[in-house]
Amino acid sequence: MVLFSETEEQIFQQTVEWLSSKFSSPPAFIKQSVNGFHLDPYARTFNNEDGNIVYLTAKEFDLLYFLMLHKGQVFTKEQLYDNVWGYDYVADAKNLTGFIRKLRMKIEPDPQSPKYILTVWGVGYKFNEEKP
């Protein structure tokens, strides 16, 4: 886990505010948040159920965001590659499995019994439609 100093946190917040002021319109996204599980794609931040900031890599964040936007929908590994990495990315099933495993380690209270990112055996993955 990476911790920012107070000065670094202030610089980050100022940067986000400055970038926000440069856009011609405010972002249209509504934050995803229920029971402490909080994902803010505008600031690209994630807080777990305990309210702690969890630092995700860019692709981990993109994958979590994509799955959350499509709760309950099952995606094959190929579909996830197409939607998160893009069409020009060469798919490797082991690579995606590793991303899912690492993401679960960061966001799931018990990664061995995931309650957010679920495996649909023989098909792919989905975000639990009963969760935030």
N, C-alpha and C positions, 0 to 999 in steps of 0.2 A: 504494500500500500504506500502510495506517495502522499506526503503531506506538504502543503504549501505554507510558507511563512505568511504572516499577516500582510506584509508588503506585497508579496506575490499575488495573494488573493485580491488585494485592492487593485493592482495593475490589471488582473484578469477582469474584474468587474468594470473598471474604467474602459477597458478595451471593448467589452461587450456593449456598454452604453454608447461608446463612440460609434461602433459599427451600426448599432441600432438607429442612431440619429442620421446616418447616411442613407438609409433606405427610404424610398419615397412613400412607402406605406407600412403600417405596422404588420407584423407577421400574423397570418390568419390561423395559425395552429393553436388549438386549445391544449393545455398541458394534460398529460395522462397521469392521474394520481388518485389512488384509492388506498386506504389503510396504510399509509406511509410509503408504499411502493410508488416512486415518483420518477417519471421520465420527462425531461424537458429537451426536445429536439432543437429548439432555437438556441439554447445555450449548450446543448450536447452534454447534459449532465444527467446522472442517475443517482437517486438516493434509495437505499434499501428499506426494508420494513422498520428497521431501527432508526431510520433517519440519517444514517451515515452515508456520506458521499462515497460512491464506488467508482473508481477510475477504470474506464473501459477503453480499449483501443478503438480506432476509428471504425474498423470493420465489425468489431464486437457491438459497438453502439448501433451501427447501421443494421446489423442483423436483428438485434433486439427490437429496434424501432419498427422495422419491417414486419416482424412477427406480431408485435403488439397492435399495429394498425390493422392486421388481418386476423384478429382473435378467432380461434376455432377453425380456421381454414387450414387444411393440411397441404403442405408443400413438399414436393419431391426435392431431392438434393439439387437436381438440375434446375428446377424452378427457382430455388434459393440463389444458386449461382447467377442465373440470368437476372434476377431482380436486385440482388445486393452487390454483386461484383461486376455485372455487366456482361453483355454477350461476347465480348472479345476475350474474356477470362477463360483459361483452360481449366475445366472442372477436374477435381480430384476428390473422390469420396472420402478418403482418409483425412484430407485437409479440413473439409467441412465438419466431419465428426470431431476433429480436434478443436475447432472453433466453438462448437456447441458445448463440448466438455469444459473448456476454459470459461465460457460465458456462464455456464451453470455453476461453476466453482465460485464465481463472483457474485451471482445474483440469488441463487437458491439458498434457503436456510439449511437444507439438507440435500446436497448435490446428488447423493446416491438415490434419493427418492424425490425427483423434481416435481414441483407443483406448478411451475410457470411454463417452461419449455418442455413439451411432452414429445416423446417418440411415438410415432404411429408405425409399428413394426411392419416392415415390408413396403412402406410407402415413403415416409419422411418425417417431418416435424411440424408441430403446430404450437401456438401459444394457447394456453388454457383459457377457454372462453368464460370460465367462471371466476377468473382472476382479474385484477385491475387492468 
